[in-house]
Each structure stands twice: as C-alpha cells, then as structure tokens.
Amino acid sequence: ETYLFNPPFPITPIERLRSQRLKDSLRYARSLITARLATAVKRSESLARGDQYDANFVKLSSWIPHLFVNPGDPLCAEYIGYFEHREKMVAMGAAPIERVASQNSLVSLVSWAIGKLIEPTHLIPSACLAINRSSSDQRTFKQAHSIN
C-alpha cells in the first residue's frame, strides 16, 4: 500500500477557481485538446514511445495509492478536480475522450512531437482520495510547507 501526503500535481491549479462551471469548462476543454493532440502526435510519430508509455499507464491500473490532499494547497489540490472530472466525463458519455486525455499531458505530447520523451509522472489511473476539508487549518502556502 502507498500513502502519499500532498503529492504535487504540476498543472495549472484550476481547483482554486471559485466558479464550478468555469472549472468544469476548463477541464473539459483541456481534455478535448489533450485527446486531439495525443491522437495527432501518436499517429504521426513512430508509436514505439507512445505505446511504451500507454503500456506503463495500464500497468499502473492495479495500483491504487491513498492520496491525502488539501484543497487549499495549490501544489496538490488539482488531484481533487482531476478525479472528479474523470467521473463527470464518463457520466456524460465522453469516456473515450477522457481515457485518452487521462493518459497524456500536454507537456509530454509536445515533448514527443519534438523528439523527446517526458512521461507525465503525476497522471495515475486511480486513487483513494482523502480530502482535508478542515477549516481550522487555514495556513498560508509558506506555513503549510515550512518555508521560512
């Protein structure tokens, strides 16, 4: 078993936006763009690198880490939206799009297009999220990460 506390999710922290509609729209657009770009890049590249990464993602499918995240922490809060968004995409019938998007990141796709391989290590197939919703622990970013 794996327990990760405030693991970093290196992506724009959409979770910090107030409007749920805006968050959903941005995540939906990101999924569409990522899926389209993944299809184009993998179609035009030799598929050896992309297939290897896809196989690695599938191997991770049986691993379900426990992620302890704080919605107030911009470094890890996006895991909350990442997994909620995946469920919403399946519910609205867009599972094929999300399946492709969840296995790729825009940074890795651009790197593949220019001939480099950067695997998106923050993308995991599933997790058991423990979300700290405590309002008594409203610390600043520097306090939360012991930065003096």
N, C-alpha and C positions, 0 to 999 in steps of 0.2 A: 504494500500500500504506500501511496505517496501523499504527503501533506505539504502543500505549498502556501505560504503566507505572503499575501500581497505580491504575487508574481507579476513582473512587468508585462504589459501589453503595448508594444511600441506602435501605436497608431493614434491618429487624432482622437482626443477624448470626447467623443460625441455624447457620452453619458452625462457629461456636466451641463449640457444644454437643458433649459427648463421645459421647452415645448416637446411633448411626446410625439406630436405629429411631425415636427421638424426632424427629430431623431430618427423616427421610422423612415421618413422620406430620404434622408441622407444615407442611411444604411441600405435601403432598397437600391438607391442609385449606385452606391459603391458595389453592391453585389452584382448588379447588371453589368457595370463597367468591367469589374474583375472577371466575371464569367466570359464576357465577349472577348476581352483581351487574352484570357487563358486559351480560349478556343483558337484565336488567330495565331498566337505565338506558338502553341504546340502543333498547330497544323503546318506552319512554315518552318519550324525547326526540325532537326532530326529528333525524334521522340525519345531517344535514349535517356537524356537528362530528365525530361518531364515524366516519363514513365517510371524512372527510378524514384523520383520524389513521390509520385502518386502511390507507388508500392509502399514507401515508408509511411505515408499517411494511413494507409489501410492497415499496416502492421500495428499502428498505434491504437486502432479502433477498440481493441480489447482492454486497453489501459484506461482506467477511469480515476484520475487523480482527484484528491479533495483540495479545492481551491478556497482559501479564506480571503475574501476581498472586502474592501471598504469602499462604498460608493463615493466617499469624499476624497479618495486618493486618486489623482489623475494618472498615476502610473499603472494601476491595476483595475480601475473601475470599468474599463471598457469590456472586460470579460463578462460582466453582467449583461450588457446590451448585446454582445456577440452571441451568447447562447439564447437569450430571449428572441433575438432577431431570427435565428435559425429556426426556432419553433414557429414563429409567425409566418415565415416563408413557406414552410411545409403546410401550415393550416390554410394558406391562401392558394395552394396548388402550385407553388413555384419551387418545389423541392429539387427538380433537376438543375435549376439555375443556382440555387444555394449550395447544392452538392459540389458543383464546380468552383463556386466562389469561396466556399469554406476551406478548400484545399489549396488555395493560392492567395498570394498577397500581391498588391500592385508593385511593390519593390522587387520581389522575386521575379515577377513576369518581365519587368523592364530589364533586369539583370540578365535573364535568359535571352532576351531579344538582342542584347549587345554581346552575347557570347560568354557571360559569366554565370555561375550558379550560386545563388544565395537562397538557401532554404529558409522559409518562414518558420522559425522555431517556436513562435508564440501561438501558432494555429494547432489546436488539438481537437480530435473528433468529438470527445465528450468529457464531461467533468461533473463532479458533485460540488455545487457551489454552496458555500456558507457565506452569506452576506451579512456583514456587521451593520445593522440598522440602528445601532445605539446612538442617540443624540447627545449623550453625556460625554462622548469622546470627540468633540469638535475641536481638533487641534489643527494648527497650520501645517502646511506641507513640510516645512523645516522641522517642526516639532515631531511630526509623525515619523520622520526618517532620521532623527537625531543629527540634523545638520546644524552646526553652530557657526 
